[in-house]
Amino acid sequence: MVNSKLAVGLIFLTQTVVGTLGNFSLLCHYILLSFTDYRLKSTDFIHKHLIVANFLTLLCKGIPQTMAAFGWKHTLSHLGCKLLFFLHRVGRGVSTGSICILSVYQAITISPRNSWWAELKVKAPKYIVPSIFLCWMLQMLVNVIFPVYITSTSSDKNITNVKDFGYCSSVLTDKTRNSLYAALLSFPDVLCLGLMLWASGTMVFILYRHKQRVQHIRRTASSPESRAVKTILLLVSTFVYFYTLSSVFQVVLAVSDNPNWILVNIAAIMAACFPAVSPFLLMSHDSKIHRLCVAWTGNIKSPHLMRNM
């Protein structure tokens, strides 16, 4: 049991550190771009809010789960537990909403000019900022009731009906009320997931038709729009994969009155997978980062070449 908890703690620690470093590196990249002459794209604004949501999801779940796995369970206060669960839920919801907005925006951007949403294609960049802030407000309003039933493990000694999450606990209430509230919490995520799948299918269809039209043209270089679509499709497919796994474990966790600690930890690990992986997916397909790395390595190599000459 001790070895198992140590292994789980190391998994949480590795996932949190790697994910935090990846998101921090991507955030620094966008901060550096803002001080240059480079004009940020509309999707870069969505990426920055996705990074902030990833930070909330990773830090508010990964750090306390790591501490609990290593035996530090009674470190959080009653208010601390409520705040961490609330911020984690908001971060998770904004992450879902950001990917949804990103995929829908890209589907509109690459749509043909003669399509029925040609007018929306011109106005779409103006709707990104209000859509992101609306996403934040909606998640805060939906999840504001969530911390009511959360309590710290040090203050639940006099409460019999509790569900232990390792570092915090949840007070068990009526199952009908829990089901209604779970449906309320899941509705925005399910709606975003449906929009993501629809936008992804639309992008695949548009790319397929475009490939058929230009297949007689011999060229190997892909357009920026095509690369952006492939990046978003990879991001959406990764999100859907990890979100589906996480949702399965969350449902099992919700219907269990006294869940096993292994189930609790697996559900937490699955919930943090996408925030830890997504910055590396974005960086691996960002041409600006590739050019920056080439320029940086070139500057490093040039003094050595000068010495050898």
Secondary structure, DSSP 8 states (H G I E B T S, - for coil): -HHHHHHHHHHHHHHHHHHHHHHHHHHHHHHHHHTSS----HHHHHHHHHHHHHHHHHHHHHHHHHHHHTT--S-S-HHHHHHHHHHHHHHHHHHHHHHHHHHHHHHHHTS-TTSTTHHHHHHHHHHHHHHHHHHHHHHHHHTTTGGGGEEETTS-TT-SSEEE-SSEEEE---HHHHHHHHHHHHHHHHHHHHHHHHHHHHHHHHHHHHHHHSTTS------HHHHHHHHHHHHHHHHHHHHHHHHHHHHHHHH-SS--HHHHHHHHHHHHHHHHHHHHHHHHT-HHHHHHHHHHHHHHHHHHHHHH-
